[in-house]
Each structure stands twice: as structure tokens, then as C-alpha cells.
Amino acid sequence: MKTLETDRLRLRDWQLTDVVDMYEYAKDERVGPNAGSPVHPSEEVSQEIIESFIEDQTVFAIELKSEKKVIGSIGIDHRKPFKEWIHLNQREMGYVLNPTYWGHGLMPEAAKRVIEHAFEELDLDVLWCGHYSDNHHSKRVIDKCGFDLIGRKKGVQALL
């Protein structure tokens, strides 16, 4: 994948050497379950996830430039849940961030760069994002990025 940059972040391909950084946040109960994923019980599980990210090429590592540390991930998956839009070039944006870095505007910064990339370089028709109703951190990111609510389903809100 193409490396994307913002003032503070580098969105880049995952590397196997990122396992310690990923495990640092993926073992935290506030991270995975809020994104629909289990907590990582070991670095080996984090390594398996990184290997799948490397293979799939749809998830960026979020590196904080000042620390040269991976602090989260942001992906644009090929899911197409809206049957009425099946003919459109669409993807789902999803993200996680190490809680140590919450509240500093880093995820909206990353998300806005990915949104720009999705429409200007990948030529998407639709980029959507969802969050669990009780995940207020994700909702704030989504709001800051200008997504509009299009529906709710079993505790999940889908937004364009």
C-alpha cells in the first residue's frame, strides 16, 4: 500500500517488527471489544493479525512520527453490506488506537487522510463506517470526519 502522511502520523504497511507495539494496545480490554475483536492474549496472536494485515493489504499501521511507534491501525476493508449499492465501488473504514493516545485528535487526523486517499486515489463511490452504540470514542471520530447516519442495526450505527 502507498504510505500516507499527516503532520504527526505516518500511515504505512505493517511490519513483523511492529508486534510489540500492537500487543501493547491490543491486550487492553478497551480496544478490541469496542471494535468487534477479541483482546489479544499474547504477542503471538498480535503477530498472526499483523501477518494477515500484510497479506490483505487493506489496513495501515498508524505510526506516531515523533516516537517512531505504531499506536494503532486504520483500514479500508472491501465489505459491501448494502445490497442496493453492490454495484458501487465501496469500502468500510475501521480503526483502533492505543488508549494512551486517546484525546489528542490523532485518529480524526488519520481518518481524514484515509478519506482523502479513498476518494482521490482509490476513486471510491462510497466510504462507510460503523460503531457500536456505546463506543463514544469512535462516534466522536466519525462526527469529526463528517459522516452522516444512514441506519442502525442491533446496537451498531452505520454512517456515510
N, C-alpha and C positions, 0 to 999 in steps of 0.2 A: 504494500500500500504506500501511497505517497505520504511523506511526513508533512504534517501541518503544524504551523507555529502561531502562537499569540505572543503578547508581550511577556507573559510569565510561564507559558507552557509549551511543551513540545508533544505533539500527538504523533506517535510513531509505532512501528511494528514492535510486537513483543519479542523479547529475547529470553532464552532459558535462564540467563543470569538475573532476571527480574523476580525470581521465585521468592526471595526473602521479602522484598517489598510487597508483593502481592499477599503473601501469607500474613504479613503484619496487619493488613486491614481485613482480609477475608476470614480470619478467625474471630473477628468481632461480631457479636450477635446483632448489632445494629446495622450491619451492612447487607450480607447475603439475603436473609429473610425478607428485608424490605424491598429487595429486587427480585424475589421469587426464586432464590437459590439457597442451598443449604450453607451453613457455616463450614469452613474448611477445617477438618480435624488435624491436618498435617501439611507440611511443606510438599509432600509427595502429591497430595491432591491438588495443591496450587500448581505444581509443575504439570500435571495432567491437563489442567484447564489452560495453562499457557500453551502447551503443545497443540491443543485444539484451536486456540486463537491463531497460532502461527499457520496452521493448516487451512483454516477457514478464510483468513484474510478479511474479516469484517469488523474486527474490534481493535481499536487503538489503545496502546498504553498511554496513560497521561503522565508525562514526566514534568516535575517541577524543575524548571531550568536552574534556579538558584541553588538547589540542593542536589541536582542530578539524581533524583529519586523518583520512582514510579509511585504515584499517590492514588491511582485509580484507573478506571477504564471507561471507554465510551465506544459504543458500537452502532453500526447501522446494518441490522440484520435483514435478510431477504423475506421476512414473513409477509404474507398477504392475506390478512384475516377478513378483509372487506370484499365479499363476493361481487358487489356492484362495481368495484374498482379493479377487478382482477386483470383487466387489460392495461392498466396504468403501470408505469414504472414507479414502484413504491417500496419503501423500506421503513423499518421501525428503529427508532433511536432508543437506546438504553444505556444506562451509566451507573457507576458506583464510585464513591470517593472515600478515602481513608478519613474517618471521623476527626482525626487530629486537624484536618484542613477544612472542615465544615465552617461556614460562616465568613469566608474570605472572598466570595464571588468567583472562585476558581471553576466550579462546574458550569455556571452560566457562560463563563468565558470560553470554556472548551466546547460547550454545546453550540454556541453561536458560530464558532469556527467550523464545526461539523455541518451545521445547517447550511452555511455558505458553500462549503465543499459539495454537499449533496445536490444543491440546485445549480450551482455554477459549473461544477466539474463533472459530476455524475449524471447531470441532466435528469434528475428525478422529477416526476409529476407530483408525487405525494411523499411527505415525510411525516410519520405519525409517532406518537409517544404515549405511553400509558404509565399510570402509577396506582398503587393500592391506595384506597381512600384515606387510610390512616398514615400514609407516608407523606408528612407535611414538608420534609426537606425536598423530596422530588417535585412536589407540587410547586414549591417556590421557584425551583429551576425552570420548570415548564412555564410558569407565569412570566418569569423574567425574559423568556425567549419568545413570548408572544403566541404560543399555541392557543387554539380555541377548542373548547369542549365539544365533542361530537357524539358522545354517548357514555353510558355506564353499563357495566355488566358484572354482577357478582362481586361487588366491592372494588372493581377496577374502573378507572376512568380512562377513556381513550381520547386523545387530543391531536388536533392537526395544527 
